[in-house]
Amino acid sequence: EELDFVLVLPNGTIDLSGRRFWNGPPGCCDFYNSGVDDVGYLHSLIEEIDSFATINNDKVYFTGHSNGGFMSYRMACELPERVRAIVSLAGSGYPNEGDCSPEQPVSVLQIHGMLDSTIPYAGSFNYPGAVELTERWARRAGCNANNPSEAAELNLTRTQSGTDTEVLNFASECTAGHRASLWSLPLGGHVPILNAQFAPLIMDWLRTH
């Protein structure tokens, strides 16, 4: 109520191993090839909420960690007309840039630990690295991907007392209201121990887009 914000926390499907998953880009995580239509499911949730709550359809955001980050990127690729911005923590997108061709820009914040051994910061053959991924979305937003700017470092984790996160913004020449940002944790792994500042900072970032 204080932030005038509607929060929805959906769960993915349970696979044959008993784990929940989202059918995101090929790198993660429909490993049993179920083909479940999670894009359709999540889109239907937006429409259901819109049927009984007052929401601003120009400010629909997706966030997720790991597989949830992958799914957020798929939503941005396939439903850019409904998704204004996404935040991905330790997720990634499609292996080839041409696999994602949104007709509208989507603002993206990629947060990634540089010591992540599960979804490596540098990427793999199944998905791009954090820098390349952010550059792709900067270009899709009309930004100059060759001219990022550094911003003040942040403190996002409870394991370090000082700043622990490097900030890179792609905000030059972008389509109005859009940009791409990369927050890199030099000592961060796949599941960083986040502090109380993390959620408010994410909210602030989203609400500026």
N, C-alpha and C positions, 0 to 999 in steps of 0.2 A: 504493500500500500504506500509506503513512504517513497518508493522509487517510481510508483505508477508503472509497474512492470509485471507481466504475466510469465511465470516460470513453469515449464513442463519438463518432466523427467521420464521419458519413455525407456522401456527395456527392449533389447533386441530379442531375436529368436534363440531358442535352445537347440544346439546342434547335436549330432549323434554322440559326441563325447560328454554331453551334459553342460557344455559351456554356452553362455550367451554370446551372440555375435551380431554385427551389422554387415549387410552385404554391400560393402563399400567398393572402392576401386580394386583391381585384380590382386594387389599386394596384400590385402587384408579385409575381411577375414572369413569369407564363405568357403572354407576349406573342403567342405563336403559337397560343394556344388548344388546347394539346395535351390538356388535361383530365386529365393524369396524377394518379393518386390518391396524393399524397404523405402525406396523413393516414394512409391505410391502410398505406403503406410504413413510415413512422416508428413507427406503432403496432406493426407486426409485428416491428420491431427490438427494441422493449421486451420483447415476449413471447419472442423468440428468446433474448435475453440472460438473461431470467428462467428459461429452461429449462436453462441450464448454469452460471449464476453465482448466488451468493447476493446478491440486491439487496433493498432496502427499497422495496416498491411504493408506500409512502406518501411517498417522497422521490425522485420522478422529476422532473428539471428539463430545460428546454430553453433554450438560449441561441443567439444568432446576430447577425451584423452585416448591416445593410441587408436584402436579401432574406431572409436567415436570421432576422432579427428579425421580419419579416412572417410567416414560416412559424411561428415560435414562438408568435405571437399566434393564428394559426389553430389550432394544436394546443391552446392554452388554451381557445379558443372551443368546439372540437368534442370534445375529450377531457378535460374538467376532472376527471373521475374518475381519470385516470391522471397528470395533470400537476399537481404541487404548486405550482410557481413557475417563472417565466421571467425571463430578462434579455435585453433587446433593445438593441443598440447601433445607432442610426441607422435603426431600422425603424419600422413603424407598423402599424395595423390596418385594420378595415373602415371604409368612409366613413360609414356610418350606424350609430348605436349599436344600433339594433334588429336589425342583421344578425348580431349576436353575442349569444347568450342562454345562457350556460353555466348549468347547473343547480347547480353548486358553485363556491365562490370559488376563485380562483387568485391567488397573490401575484405582483406585477409590479414589476420594476425597469426603467424606461425611461432610457436614457443617450443624450443627444443634443447635438450641437454646434449652437450657436445661429447659426453662420454656414454651416451645411450648405446647399449649393446644389443637391444631388442629391435628397435627401429633406428639404425645408425644415422647420425646427423649428416653424414656424407651420402646417404642413400644406398641403393643396391640396384640390381637389374630389374627388380620388381617395382621400384618407386624412386622418385627423384630425391636428392638431398634437400635439406632445409633451405639453403641459399638459392639453389636452382628453382625450387618450388615457389619461393616468394618472388623471385624475379619474373617467373611466368605470370603470376597473378598481377604483378605490377604492370606488365605489358598489356594484359587484358583490361586493366583499368585505365589504359592510356598513359600510364606514367613512364617516365624515362628510367628504365631499369639500369642504365649505366651511371646514374647519378644519385645514389642513395646518400642519406645524411645520417650521421651518428647523433644520438640524443643522450641525455643523462642516463647513466646506468641505474638499474633498479635493484631492490632487494626483494626477492620472491620466496626465498626458502628459509626454513628455521635452522638449517645446518651451518649457515654463515651469518655472522653478525653485521658485516658490511655489505656493500653492493656485490651482487653475484650474477647480474644479468646484463649483457650488452644489448643495446637497442639500435636497430638500423631501420630507418624509415624511407620508403620509396614514395615520395609525395610531390615530386616535381613533374609538372605538366600533366597531372592526372585529370581524368574526368571529374567534374565538380562533385565534391562530397565523398570521393573515393581515394583510397590509398592502400598500400600493402606494407606490413611491418614484420620484422623478424626480431624476436627476443631470444638471444642465445645464452645458455648457462654453461660456461666453460667447464665447471666441475659437476654438472648435472647429469644424472642417469635417466633411465626410462621413467622412473616414478619419483620425481623430486619431492621432498618433504616441504610442502608449501606453507607459507605463513599466512597470517590474517590479512595481509595487504593484497594478496593475490586476487581474490574475488572482486574487491572494490576497483582495483586497477583494470581488471577485465571489463567490468561493467562500464567504467569510464570510457574505455577504448571503444566499446561497442556503441555507446550512446552518442559518441561524437560522429558516428557514421550513419 
